[in-house]
Amino acid sequence: MGTQIGRRRFLQVAAGSAAALGLPRGTRAQSPVRIGFTLSATGPYAVGAGITQRPNYDLWVEQVNAKGGLAVAGQGRRPIQLVEHDDRSEIETAVRLYEKMVTDDKVDLLLPPWGTAMNFAVGPVASKHGYPLIAPTAASLKLAELGLPSFYGMLAQPDAMMGALAGFLKDVKRAQGLNKVAVIHVSDLFGLEQQGALMPLLKEAGFEIVEAKAYPLGVKDLTDVLKGIKAKGAEVLVGLTYPPDTILATTQAKAVDFNPRVFYTSVGTAFPFFRDRFKESAEGVLGMGAWNPKVPYPGAKAYFDAHVAKHKKEPDRWASAFAYAALQILEETVGKVGLDRPKIKAHLDATRFSTVVGPVKFTKGWNQATPGMVGQWQKGEFEVIWPPERATAKAVVPKPAWG
Amino acid sequence: MSAALLLDVAAGGLLLGGLYALIAVGLNLQYGLMRVLNVAHGEFLMIGGYVTYLLHVHAGVDPLVSLVASGPVVFAAGVGVHAVLYRRLLRQERTREELEANSLLISFGLLFILQNGALLLWSADLRGYQYLDQPLRVLGTVFPANRVVAFAMAAIVTAWLLLFLRRTLAGAAVRALMQDPVGARLMGINVARVHALCFGLGVGLAAVSGSLLSMLFELTPFVGLPYTITALVVIILGGLGSVGGSLVGGLILGVVESLGVHFTAPDLRMVISYAVLALVLILRPYGLFNPAAHRPGQSVQA
C-alpha cells in the first residue's frame, strides 16, 4: 500500500513538473474534468436531494459546458464529466461509493450528497483523501466539532439559525406580548441539534414552554400532538421539521383549526411546492433560512431565471441557492488555482467569495458570512424577515387565519 | 388532561384506524387465503394514491369520484400480476414454507419494480393537494373534514366487501377456501380463479385506501412500505384469514396508537404498536379472531 501511494505521488510530481516545463499536453488538455458525487434518487432523502441539489448540479454543468468547459488554471477550458451514483438514502452505501470514486474512479473533484447525516458520514472520507467538499445541506455543530480539514459548510449552523429565530421571537414578545411556545422536532441529528440550540435560548428569553415533543423521521400523523398543543394554548409553534413532516404539520394544524400567532417550520417550508400546495394558507407561515430572487447579490436573479428556464420549476428559497453558490465557489477556485487539491483548500480558506447568496467566507471550514435567517411566505414570495439588516420585507405577525 | 381532549384524541385514532383496517383487509385476503405474503401491498396503495392525485390535479376529478377509477384499474392490474407471477407458483404442490418463501421473493421484486417505476414516472417530489382540509366541528370538538370523509368511505367500501363475501356466490367460494381449502376444492371450486379474484381484490382495496390517504397525506414513491408493515401488524393482531378480525384490529391499533402517542411521544408510535402486537400474541397466539385457531399446525394447501 505504502509503495503504491509512493508511486502515485511520483507520477503526480512527474506530471506536475512536465506541466511546469511547458511540455505540450496535446489531447490531454481537452480531456474532461471528472466530478463525482452521490445523491439520493430513492429513499427518504430523495425529496430533498431532488429539489435542492440535483437541479443545481445539472444547471451548473450545462452552463459551464456551454461556455466550453470548466476553466482550469493553466490548462484552459475542459468539459465536465459527471461520475454519479444513487446512494439510495443509505448512509453506508454513500460512504462506500465515495471511497470508490476516490480510489477506483479517481475523480478530479467531489461534490457533496444531500443532508446533514449524509455529509456527516462522507465528510471524513473526502477529508481523508484530501478532497475538498463544499456542502450546501449540512447543519450540525457535531460535524463542525470533527474539524475535518477539507470540509466546508455553506449554511448557518444550528446555533446561528436558532439564534436568529430566538431573536425574532424576542422581538415579537416585546411588541405583542406572546409568551406560550410549543416546540416539536424530528428525532434525527438535524432536529436534535436544532432543538438543543433553541431550548436554552427560549428559556433565557423568558418564554413559557408549554410543550416539547420529538417525533420520528417518516412520521405519519401529528394530529394528536397538535391537538394537545392547541389545548395548552400555545401562541407560537416551532417545528424543527424535515420536508414531509413540514407539510404534514402544516396540513394537520390547519385541519384541527390550530392557528397560532407565529407558525414556524423548518426544511421544506421554503420549497415552492409548499406555496403551491397550500396556496392562501401558506400566507404568513415562517420558515428556516431564506433566499429569494430579490436579494441584492450579483447573479441572484439570473440564477433564479436560469433555474426556471432549465427545470420549469423554481428553486427552493433556501438551500438551492446555497448549492449553486457552492458550485460558483468551486468554479472560481479551480479557475484560479487548478485541480491541485492542497491549493484548492488554501484558496477556499483564504478567499472571500461573492455568490448568489452574498459574500461567503469560510472560517475553520464554516461559512461565517451568512447569518441565521428567518423567512416568511408573503403573497407568493418567501421574504427574508430576520435579521433586519438582511430583510426583504417586514414580518407579518400575527399570522392570518388559514386561507 | 380533560376527559374531552382524551375522547377527542381517541376518536381521531378511530378515524385513522378505519383506514388501517381497510388496508389490512386487503392484505389479509391475500395472505389469509393464499399464504402469499405480498410485501408490495403498500406499493399498490401508492399507485392508487397517484391515480387519484393525477386525476384530481390534471383533470379536476373529485378525489372521491376517482375511487371508481383507482380501485378497478388496480384490481385488473392485480389479476394480471397474479396470472403472470403467482398462478404457476400456487398451482405447483409445495410445502407451505416453500410457498411462503418464494412468494415473498416475488413480492419483494415487485416492490422494487413498482417503486422504481413510480420514481421514473413521477420523480421523488412530494405530491399533494388540498381537499376538504377545513376543520369540522362535531359535538364541541374539531376533526379534519377530509379524515371524516375518508373514514366514511373506508366504512362504505368495507361494508360492500362484507356484503360481497356474505351474499354472493364468489364471496362464498372465498370464504369456503379460507375455512377449508381441501373441502372447498372437493366441492368443485376453481381455486386458481378464486385466488386471482382475491389477489385483485386485495390490491384493489389497497389502491382505494391509497386514494383516500392521498387526501390526507403527501405522496412519494416510497409511501407504501410503512403501511404494509402496519397492515401486517393488524392482520396478525386480528387473526390471519379473518376479515372481521382485521377490521377490529385496525380500529384498535388506531386508537391505541393515538392515545399512546398522546401520553408519550410520536417517537414511540411504532414501539406502542409492536407492544400491542406482542401482548396479543402472548395472550392469544393466533390473533384475536383467527378462524383457524382451533386447528393449529394445519397445513395450507393451495
Interface residues (C-beta under 8 A of the other chain):
Chain A: A41 T42 G43 P44 A46 V47 A49 G50 I51 S187 K213 A214 Y215 P216 G218 V219 K220 D221 L222 T223 D224 V225 K227 G228 A231 P243 P244 I247 L248 T251 Q252 K254 A255 V256 D257 F273 R277 F278 K279 S281
Chain B: S2 L5 D8 V9 G12 G13 L16 Q115 N116 L119 S123 A124 D125 L126 G128 Y129 Q130 D133 Q134 P135 V142 F143 P144 A145 N146 R147 L216 F217 E218 T220 P221 F222 P226 S258 V261 H262 A265 P266 D267 R269 M270
